[in-house]
Amino acid sequence: MKDLWKTFDYVIVGAGSAGSVLTNRLSEDAGTSICVLEAGPRDWHPYIHLPGGASSRPFTLKSVNWAYQQEPGPWTGGRSIYAPRGKTLGGSSSINGHIYNRGQRQDFDTWAQLGNRGWGYSDVLPYFKRMERREGEGDDAYRGRDGNLTVTTMEWKDRLCEAFMAGAMSLGIPRNHDYNGAIQEGVSYAQRTIKNGLRVSARHRLPASGAQAGERPCPHPCACHQHHLRGQARVGVRYLKGGRGGTPVEVRANKEVILAGGTYNSPQLLQLSGVGSPELLQSLGIEVRHALPGVGEGLQDHYAPRTVARVKNIRTINELRQGWHLWVEALKWATTRQGLLSLSPTMVYCFWHSGETTESSDLQLTFTPASYKEGVQGQLEDEPGMTVASWQQRPESRGYVRARSADPFDAPIIQDQLSHGRTRSPRHRRRHEAGAAAAPIVAAVALLRL
């Protein structure tokens, strides 16, 4: 195996939301050399940049999406849940639904109380402010105005969205124009990373593509398959340039190898490198380089069941995406960067609690004046409809991410519903069931108010 490039100060695996920002920050030092490794292509696909395209093509397009599937389990009725992950410059920020939503103050403070110093809300708030360029409403005590990530509020005003919010307020949920400010609870139009009708992804934080090593280098498409370790220290990365059957390459790092492959790919790469549970690695025929049983364990995810209702006497996005309506919207976007194609798939956000004694919102609901075909994510129905999705903000189930084999091209095993972190009391279960039931109730109120 030969070294195609010189040794770098830093080797960053993944050019997604974390890797792109790290590359930008580290490369501000002109004397620092960086190699960024990304499995996917450049973000060339037009639907990546077109906000209205986020609800369809990038969500399922395998050239820019790992398109993983979770393992079936008892809590999904034996179904395998689709788990999209970006595989392009910008990572999942190039295929997601554009929504900008910070974590809750209490969650950060709880982490700090558990011993994670530096993770309290007052510790992380300056970084949130530093990163964003908030356009629109917001208290400057909580919002940033000079950062690199543009955050806007949806300007589209829709009768169904307004009816949904009015329905929520009739149930005691207040209108909150800035859920990323002092208080998260409430209902409002969604904040999103869209500027002038185009997606703002982490890709925009990557250095210019023409830069050279030692200046501000650009990413190299590849497929990483192993860390190179000396003892328990990571000193480099081995990968195949161009993917399966490509040229084997090894790059070394003088300072650090930084894993930024995300929740699924980072633990898989560690395990392929011999870092993880000895039992798992031995079962796959991988030499144990560093026994670390926690690698890939404790996975949490948010399942979001959708409630769909048919709509009468009003036009929904389902119809606007068909026939001559779509041509009108395309012309509107091309000339003004506004209209349907400038929207994010989710239009209204709602945060609330499942019981009066809950200290902060543990439920989240979203609303959009559109509906999707049953069992098919991202594909709109032909008939008019609207959708409410609801989920538990702090999931109690725990699972894992594990390498399927020693072959880096095999998708990892993803299971996030193996066990529960604690047993809930009947009273606690009733609160969550009642909270989840708020979705169809709000939808019904919205219909009644039309």
N, C-alpha and C positions, 0 to 999 in steps of 0.2 A: 504494500500500500504506500503510495507516494503522497507527498504534500504538494498540492497544486499552488498554494499561496504561501506567503511568508507567515510566520507565527504572528498572531494578533495579540493585542493587550486583552481584548474581550471577545468572546464568542457568545453570541446571543441566539438561542434556538427559538424561533418563532417571531414573525413580524406582525403580530396582532396588537391588541389593545395595550398590553404591557410592553412587548418587545419594541414596538415602534417608538413609544415614549422614551424608553430607556436608551435606545439608539440615538435619539435626538439629543437627549441631555448629555450623554457621555461624549458625543461627538462635538460638543461645544468646545472641548479642549482640542485644539488643532494638533496637538502632539499625541493624541490617542488614536490607536488603530482598532477598528472593530470589524468583525465578520458577522453578518446577520444571515441566518439560515432559515429559509421558508419553503415548505413543501409545495405550496400552490403557486399559481402564476401571478403576474401583475394584475391589478384590479382593472382589467381592460373592458369587462363586460358592461355595456351601457345600463343594464338594469340594476347594477350595483349602485350607480350614482343617481338613478331616477327613483325618488322615494316611493312612488306608486308601484314600482316593480318589486319592492321588498316583500309584498304579500304573495308573490308567486315564484318567479324564476330563481333568484339567488337562494331562496329558501330550500329549493330542491335540486339546483343545478350542481351536479357532482364534480364538475371541473373546478368549482370554487367553494365546495362544501364537502366536508368529510361524510356527511349524511349517515351518521352512526344510528344504530338501533339499540335501545336498551333491552335487557333480558326480560322475558315475560315473568310475571309474578302474581301472587294471590290478590294484591291490592289493585290490580288493573284488569281483573277478570281473565288473566292468562294472556293478555295482549302485550305485544311489543310496542313500546312508545318510541316514536321518532326523536332523535337527539341531534339536531343540526349543529355543526360547528364550522366556522369559517376556515377555508383553506386558500387564502389569497393574501395579498398585502392588505393590512388592516385587520386581518383575522375575522372574528365574529362581528366586529364593529362595521364590517363591509357587507354583512348579510342580515343584520338584525332589524328590528322594527323601529330603530332610531330613538326610542324613548330614553330620556334622561331622568333617572330616579336615584337619589342618594339613599344610603341606609339610614336607619332611624338613630336618633341620639341615644336612646336607651341601649340599643344593641352594642354600639361602640363602647359605652360606659361599662356595660356588663363585661365585655372582653377585658377592659382594663382592670376591673375589680377581680377578675379571675387570675390576674398576675401578668397580663400582657401590657406592660408599660409602654406608653407612647401611642396606644390605640384608643384612648378615650375620645369623646366627641370634640372636646376643646383642642385635642392634639391634632386630629385629622382635618378639622374645619379649615385651617389656613391653606391646606393643600387643595381642598375642594375649591376654595375661592381662587387660588392661584391658577388652577387649570382651566377655569371656565371664562367665557366671554358671554355673560348673560345679557340678552337683548329683551327688554320688556320689564314687567313688574318684578319687584324683589327688593328686600331690605339689604343694603350693602353690608350690613353686619354679618349677613349669611351668604351673600352672593358676590361672585367675582365679575369684574367688567373688562379686565385686560388680558385674560388668558388666551389660550390657543383653541379651546373647544367652544365653538359657538352653540349656545343653547337658546332656542326660541320657543314661544308658545304658539300652538296652532291657531291660525287666523281664520280658518274656515268656520263659519257659523251655520249650524245645522239644526233643523227643527226637532229631529229625533234626539240629538245630543242634548239640546236644551230641555226637552221633555224628560229625559233620563235624569238630568241633574235636578230638575224640579221635583221629580219623584223621590230622589234621594233626600232632598231637603225636607220633604213632607214626612219622612221617616226619622227626622232628627239629625241627619248628617249635614253639617254646614257646608256652604260654599267656601272653598279655600283656593285663592288664586295663586298661591305659591307653596306647593307641598314640599319643596326643597328648602324652605325657609325655617322659621322658628317652630312651626307645628306642621306635622305631616297629615294628620287626620282631616278628612273633608273630601269634597268632590270638585273637579275642575277639568278644563281642557288639558290635554297632555302637553308636557314640555318635551322637546325633541332636539336632536342634533341635526338640524336641517337649516341651511343658509341659502337664500335666493333660489329656493326650489331644488336644491341638490344636497345629497348626503354629505355630512361632515364625519369622516371616519378617522381612526387613528393613523391611517395611511398618510394623512397630511402632515404627520409629525416625522415622517422618515426623511432623511437627507435626499438631496437631488440625485437622480439616477446616474448622472454622469460622473459622480465623484469617484475618487480612487482610494485604495487602501492607504491609510495614514492621514487621510483628510476626513471626508464624511462618506464612507463607502455605502454602496447600495446592496440590497439583499441578493442572495443567489438561490434560485429555486433548487430544492434538493429533497431527499428523504433521509432523515437522520435515523440511524439504527443502533448507535451505541455511544456511550461516553467512553473516553479513554481515561482510565484512572491510574494513579500512581499511589499505591496504598489505598487510603480512603479519600484522597484528594482528586478532584476532577481537573484534569490538565488539558483536555481536548475533546473533540467530537469526531466520530467516524460517520460518514454518510455516503450515499450514492447520488452523485450529481446527475440530475435528470430522472430520478426515480428508479423503479425496478429495471434491472439490466443496465443501469447507468454506470458512470465511471466512479470507482471507489476512491474516496478522498479522506484525508485526515487533516484537520486544522487544530493547532495548538493555541492555548491561551496563556500569556505571561501572568495575567492577574486573575481573571475569573471566567468560568463558564456559567452563563446565566440561562436557566431554563424558563422560558416564557411560552410554553406550548399549551397552557390552559389546563383546566381541571381533568381532562381525559388524557391528553397526550403527554403531559409532563410525567405523571406517575408511570405510564407505560414505558417511556424512555428510560426512566430510572430502573425499572425492573429488567428491561432488556440489557441494561448495563451491569446487572448483578447487584443492584441495590434494592432491598425489599425483604419480604418474608422468605426465610430460607426454605420453608416447605413448598411455597409456590415456585420459587426459582428452581429448586431441585426437580420438581415435577415437570418443568418445561425444559430441563437439560441445560439450564443456564448456571454458570459458575457463580457462587455466592462471593461477591467482593466486599459487601458491607451488609451485615444482617440488620435490617431496619423494618420490623414487622408492620409499622404504621403506614408505610408507603401505599397509597391508593385506598386506604381504609377510611371509613367514616363519611362516605359520600352522602350529600344531601341535595335534594332537588325539590322544585315546587310543581306539583301537578295542578293543572288549571282546567277543570271541567267547564265546558261551554254550554250555555243555555241559549237556545235559538228560538225566536218567535217570528211568525209571518207578519208582514206589515201591509196595511191597506191605506189607500187615499193619500199616499205620499211616496215620492221617489227615493229609493235607496241607492247605495253605491253599486249594488248588483246590476241595476238597469243602466247606470251611468257608465259602466264598463262594457257595454254592448253596443254594436251597430254604430249609427251615426253619432250617438252621444259621445262615444269614445273619441271619434275624430274631432269633435268640437273641443273636448277636454285636451286632446293632444295639441291642437292649435293654440288653445289658451296657454298651455304650459310653454310652448315654444316661443310665444310672443311676450308673455308676462311673467313666466316662471311661477304661476299661481294655478289654482284649480285642483281638480281631483288628483292629477299626477304628482302634485307637490305634497300630498298628504302622507302621514304615517298610517300604517294599518290600524293602530289603536288610537282613538280620538279622545276618550274621556278616561281619567283615572280617578279611582275612589278608594280611600283608605278608611277603615273603621275597625271597631273592636267587637269581639264575640260576646262580651258581657260587660256589665257596668263596672265590675271590679277589675277589669283588665286595665293595666296601667298605660298601655300604648297600643296602637292599632296592630292587631294580629291577623287581620283579614285585608285582602286587596281585591278589588273588582275593577274590571275594565269594560268599556262599552264601545261598540262601533256600529254605525248604521249600515251594516252589511252582514251577510251570513255565508258560511263556507260549507261545501259539500261534506256530508257525513263520512268520517273516516279518511278524509283527504285534506291535509293541511295546506293552506294557501290557495285553494281553488274555489272561487266564488260560485255560489249557486245562481241559477238562472232566474229564480223567482225572488221577489222582494223579501228582505228579511233583516233582522238585527240580532246582535249577539252580545251577551254578557258572559264574561269569564270570571271565575272567582277562585281564590286559592288561599291556603294557610301561609302566612308570612314566615312562620317559624316551624318548618316541618320537623316532625319528631322521628320519622323513620331514618334509618342509617343503612348504607350499603357499601359498595366498593367499586374500584376500577382496577382491573387486573389484565396483564398481558395474556392473550389467548394462546400464544405460542412464542417460540423464539424468532419467528419471522416478523420483522418490523412492519410488513405490509398487511398483516392480519389485524383487523380492527380489534380494539380492546374489548374485554367483557365489561359491560356497564350494568350494574345492578344497584338500585338505590332504594329498594323496598324490602330489604332482608329482615330488619328487626326494628323495634321501636326503642327510642332512647329511654322512655319511662312509660309506665302504665297510667293511663288517664282514668280518672274517676268517672262514674256515670254522669255526675253533674258537669264535669269538664267536657265530656263528650257531647252532652246536650247543648252546651254553649257553642261548641264548634259547629254542630249540626245546624243550630239556629242561625249562626253567622253565615254559613254557606248557603242557607236557604234565602238569605237576603237578596241574592242575585235575581231569582225569578220574581220575587216580590217587587223589587225596584223596576224590573222590566214591565211587570203588570201595571204598576202605577204610571209608568211612562206612557203605556198604551191608553190608559184611561184619560190621560190629560190631553191627548191629541184631539 
